[in-house]
């Protein structure tokens, strides 16, 4: 198992249940990558891709405002342009409908898969099922279209006016006039603790974890015979790539040409926020969430495209605090901590899940973008089903790596 984030550890747990002896390889400790800093939302409602027509008008601002909720560093644009073109192509209404249908099938089993792994890890207390409130200064036609598409896939959603959203969350600003409450959404009170709990369960079940960097695979006659690491080769009967933003080159060695890029996510955690939020709030206009967690109130989200090597932009952290204080007046930022991580994102906003094109005993499980925490457990279950010769609970055809070839 290559990767010790939420997806990799979930795969490991499901495979171990089937009797596989599983060695998880990652240069970082379990949960120290993107799984450490996400917004903690089990967003089973988020089947609509971000590449809708409403986002196209924001492309100029993405290029010239580094503090905007979605930004592209200009020096990275030449390398990023092919991905961006594919992303814009995914905004066609027919393609958006296809993506939403496939993602709805994937997310339909997400909560049950979470509950199964949480119970096995003795970590049920980390999950809260209090719903999720998205707030906006006004309703727009694009918001209404997205909501209609979600409802068409069975999402329960209650539209609220300004007085109603402040009844749910009294601390919200008075100029927020529209909201949508999603009652079936849960949140994790500490995503890092969740992955650590899964890692402990994996070790208790007889699995292994090693801090190693994987460089490739030894493939012969369409079978992976060994995993190549910086410390030598390790023989294997089965290999799974779930290395998040670092999966592209590894997948290429298994015949998958995936246009994976890095959507850099930022978070700020406020241990002394001074304001209690009874449930998570999505600041819809600014595209980030405010989630009550054990370490404090977490502001997380937005997206920056700048690759794996560029340093973080601290102005983005400052912008999140400023925007959060406009949404929740009186929010305190004393002793705030900051973080930046790498989301593995595909142009069509769908993960890659399935058998590797060039190896019959290798599987791919990466590219979940904003939905790694949400879909990690159900992805792991599907990978275990494939390895055991079972039919997964949802159709994997839309998620095959070959869709990009």
URQUI-V985976 format. One line per field, one symbol per residue. burial: b if it has 24 or more other C-alpha atoms within 12 Angstrom, else e. A space follows every 50 residues. Layout:
burial: ???
//
This chain:
burial: bbbbbbbbbbbbbbbbbeebbbbbbbbebbbbbbbbbbbbbbbbbbbbbb bbbebeeebeebbeebbbbbbbbeeeeeebeebbebbbebbeeebbbbbb bbbbbbbbbbbbbbbbbbebbebbebbbbbbbbbbbbebeeebeebbbbb bebebebbbbbbeebbebbebbbeebbbbbbbbbbbbbbbbbbbbbbbbb bbbebebbbbebbbbbbbbeeebbebbbeeeeebebbbbbbbbbbbbbbb bbbbbbbbbbbbbbbbbbbbbebebbbbbbbbbbbbbbbbbbbbbbbbbb bbbbbbbeeeebbeebbbbbbebbbbbbeebbbeebbbbbbbbbbbbbbb bbbbbbbbbbbbbbbbbbbbbbbbbbbbbbbbbbbbbeeeebebebebbb bbeee
//
